[in-house]
Amino acid sequence: MHKLTFLLLSLVVLSCTTSDRPQKPSATGKSGELLLIMPTPRWEGTAGEHVKDAFLSEVPMLPQPEPQFNIIQLNERAFVKLFETHRNIFFVEYDQTLERGKIEVSRNVWAYPQRVIRVKVPNDEVLKRVLVNNQQSFIDMYMETERERLINAYRRMMNHQARNLVREEMNLDITVPEGYFVAKNEDNFIWLRQTGTREDLDLGLMITILPYTHPDWDFDHQTIWHRRDSITRKHIPGNFPDSYMTTYPDIPPIFREISFNDLYAVEARGLWRVQGDFMGGPFVNITFVDEKNDRLINLDGFVYAPKFKKRDYMRQVEGLMHSVEVYSSVVEEEAPA
């Protein structure tokens, strides 16, 4: 199997500290919010543009442009105790005695779940290099905390019937919240669906079990793309006869290697449409191996929300996906408050 080492890139010195959950208040902040602590004159100048380039960049593969985060900027003096419990915090500090940038990454400093990243630089040019070299790493760390928040919330309103079905049929554990139901259950395939109370809103997760053959084949990008189209054509029908979901042919998915619950995985993001209809939206596909049982696990989450912004809906589905683990019988713990 492939092995990945996820590193923050050059020009930085990284330190990481973690504080456990006990006696920490629940983190605050809306979905996708990033609290930015840096001097206002810098925010209003070149340095602010560098930060915006990193964190207001578009979420890939959404039908309409949406930023990775919604930034709230404060001066350091304004960062009082009230703001310490925010879920995602990014500090920019200046120290002209430094020869290069430094990054400090901490978890659960003042609240749970929380990610605090502190960047110390001598000048704006070094800040730019740090942000360019580490943009995806920063985003991934904040997204991990966002998913942790969602999964904790899902645990407090569990659909135990759907969860037990996935356990029994697939030997996988998943934190299915209320509102989702099993739309389809066939051999080695389950479709979890939430249609909600709003018109034209549909969230879905497909779980497919496949034989594991060889990493060079199973993780090949074209194989993943064609595998997805084969699954959706078979299992996800449209509203009209002979209509079915497929990947949007003119915009190829984008692929990257990720760590999925400490396992090597390949993530594909793209746009789907219904052949023979006018429906469409974003999807994310994750492929990993259950080595213990010698099988390939394919997860595919998608959103249909033509009247709404899709970033947060897509992240809700991703939280559901990232709750998936190979099932083992353990004593369940209560969800954090």
Beta strands, then each sheet from edge to edge (+ up, - down):
strand 1: 14-18
strand 2: 33-37
strand 3: 70-74
strand 4: 88-94
strand 5: 102-107
strand 6: 115-121
strand 7: 172-173
strand 8: 181-186
strand 9: 189-194
strand 10: 202-211
strand 11: 244-247
strand 12: 254-260
strand 13: 263-275
strand 14: 280-290
strand 15: 295-304
strand 16: 325-326
sheet 1: 1+ 5+ 6- 4- 2- 3-
sheet 2: 7+ 16-
sheet 3: 8+ 9- 10+ 15- 14+ 13- 11+
sheet 4: 8+ 9- 10+ 15- 14+ 13- 12+
end
